[in-house]
Every structure is written in structure tokens, then in C-alpha cells.
Amino acid sequence: MDGLKARLASRNANKARELGHSLPDWRIEPLDADDYPPEDGTTYYENARGKALFGRTRAQPEEWVLGEDSGIEVAALGGGPGVESARSGGDDPVGWLLDRLDGVEDRNARYVSELVIVSPAGDELRGMGTLEGRIATEPLGTEGFGFDPIFIPHEEERTVAELGNDWKRENSHRARAARALLVALREAG
């Protein structure tokens, strides 16, 4: 698998960079497209698969295509915002989530990431990863993106944004999904 190239069906350069570190034998580059389909699946898998299949129609014939969907699930919000995470809170998702948890004692949460990769021949493989933790009462730290300034992983006292990008590359939900995907790729030969 050395030197294989995959297009990430996303405009999110942060995700591409993070996955590039988690899939070391792959060159991950964002797929430049303006007409991505809506993320209207009811599961992370449906959204990730939809992105990968869309990307397959835009990528070069020899390229693999990677679709990813992720979110945060908060116990006190009944597992929400879940697949709606990227569309929750507008320009301030962190503030939005903190407002909803104001005065709430149960701050347990988890990050979830689902990856689907489609080969040039159309074969599909997937990997899923989670990171358990809790929501802080205020944003702390400067690294990472999304909800990282308020997400404290289990067995840690600092947010992901405080722990930093090096920690995140090894331990995030996306890194865990990438490791699961690598296992699936090895098993598939």
C-alpha cells in the first residue's frame, strides 16, 4: 500500500491533515468539488458512504476515495447533536453546546467517526472509532478544531485543544477509525 493516494471527499483541510497522519502509507488530499450532496443520512456511516460514492464520481480513475463523517454525542442531549454536529450552533458551535449544558450535571459525551473508502474498482471498506469523555464548562486550549476546546477525554484532565494536535493524531476518534480502516484494508488484502 506504499504511496497510495486517496481523495478525501471533504473541503475540510483539518480532517485531511489529521487523516494523513493516521494513514501513514497514504497521501490524503481533499477533493475539490462545489456540488457535494447534502449530508442527510441518519447515521455517520450513511453520510460517510454518500461522500465516498460522490467522490468516486469526481476522482481520477486510479485514486481511492475516502468519505468521513463524525460528530459529538452528548448524553444529556439524548446523544445529540450526533450526525447533526457540523450543522449545530452556526458560527459558534462551542458556545451553542455550552449554552445547552448550562447547569447540567451529566456532561458525559463521546466523539464518533466513521470512515468509508472506495477503491478504484468500487470496492468499499469501513472503519469506525470513538473517543469517550465529557464536556468542560468553558473552552480551553488553542489546538484542534470543532468541539476540541470543550471535550475532555476519559482519563485526562485537559481538553483535546489543550492536549494538542500531536496527542489528537494518536488518540482521536478519527485516528481510531483510521486504525480500524487499516485493519479492514489488511484483511481485504
Residue pairs with C-beta under 8 A, 6 or more apart in sequence:
1 25
1 26
1 185
2 25
3 25
3 27
4 25
4 26
4 27
4 64
5 26
5 27
5 29
5 62
5 63
5 64
6 23
6 26
6 27
6 28
6 29
6 63
6 64
6 65
6 66
6 117
7 28
7 29
7 30
7 31
7 55
7 58
7 59
7 63
7 64
7 65
7 66
8 15
8 16
8 19
8 28
8 29
8 30
8 31
8 55
8 66
8 67
8 68
9 31
9 33
9 36
9 51
9 52
9 54
9 55
9 58
9 65
9 66
9 67
9 68
10 16
10 30
10 31
10 51
10 67
10 68
11 30
11 32
11 33
11 36
12 30
13 30
14 145
15 68
15 174
16 28
16 29
16 30
18 168
18 169
18 172
18 174
18 175
19 28
19 66
19 68
19 115
19 174
19 178
20 26
20 27
20 28
21 169
21 175
22 169
22 174
22 175
22 178
22 179
23 178
23 181
23 182
26 64
28 66
31 55
31 58
31 59
31 65
33 54
33 55
33 58
36 51
36 54
37 50
37 51
37 54
39 47
39 50
39 51
39 69
39 83
39 86
39 87
40 47
41 47
41 49
41 50
41 69
41 83
42 83
43 83
43 114
44 69
44 70
44 71
44 83
44 112
44 113
44 114
44 128
45 69
45 114
45 116
45 126
45 128
47 67
47 69
47 83
47 114
48 67
48 68
48 69
48 114
48 115
48 116
48 126
49 67
49 116
49 124
49 126
50 67
51 67
51 68
51 69
51 116
52 65
52 66
52 67
52 116
52 117
52 118
52 124
53 67
53 118
54 67
55 65
55 66
55 67
55 118
56 65
56 118
56 122
59 65
61 120
62 120
63 120
64 117
64 118
64 119
64 120
65 117
65 118
66 115
66 116
66 117
66 118
67 115
67 116
67 117
67 118
68 113
68 114
68 115
68 116
68 174
68 177
69 83
69 113
69 114
70 85
70 111
70 112
70 113
70 114
70 173
70 174
70 177
71 81
71 82
71 83
71 84
71 85
71 86
71 111
71 112
72 81
72 82
72 85
72 97
72 109
72 110
72 111
72 112
72 146
72 147
72 151
73 79
73 80
73 81
73 82
73 109
73 110
73 111
73 112
74 80
74 81
74 97
74 100
74 101
74 107
74 108
74 109
74 135
75 106
75 107
75 108
75 109
76 101
76 104
76 106
76 107
76 108
77 100
77 101
80 88
81 87
81 88
81 97
82 112
85 93
85 146
85 147
88 96
88 97
89 95
89 96
89 97
90 96
93 146
93 147
94 139
94 147
94 149
94 150
97 135
97 147
97 150
98 135
98 137
98 138
98 139
98 150
101 107
101 135
107 134
107 135
107 136
107 137
108 132
108 133
108 134
109 132
109 133
109 134
109 135
109 151
110 130
110 131
110 132
110 133
110 173
111 130
111 131
111 133
111 147
111 151
111 172
111 173
112 128
112 129
112 130
112 173
113 128
113 129
113 130
113 172
113 173
113 174
113 176
113 177
114 126
114 127
114 128
114 177
115 126
115 127
115 128
115 174
115 177
115 178
115 180
115 181
116 124
116 125
116 126
117 124
117 125
117 126
117 181
117 185
118 124
119 125
123 188
125 181
125 184
125 185
125 188
126 180
126 181
126 184
127 177
127 178
127 179
127 180
127 181
127 182
127 183
127 184
128 177
128 180
129 172
129 173
129 174
129 175
129 176
129 177
129 178
129 179
129 180
130 173
130 176
131 151
131 153
131 171
131 172
131 173
131 176
132 153
132 154
133 151
133 152
133 153
133 154
133 156
134 151
134 152
134 154
135 150
135 151
135 152
136 149
136 150
136 151
136 152
136 159
138 150
139 149
139 150
139 159
139 161
140 149
140 150
140 158
140 159
140 161
140 162
141 148
141 149
141 158
141 159
141 160
141 161
141 162
141 163
141 164
142 149
142 161
143 160
143 161
143 162
143 163
143 164
143 165
143 168
144 160
144 161
144 164
144 165
144 168
148 159
148 160
148 161
148 168
149 159
149 160
149 161
150 159
151 159
151 160
152 158
152 159
152 160
153 160
153 163
153 171
156 163
160 167
160 168
160 172
163 171
168 175
169 175
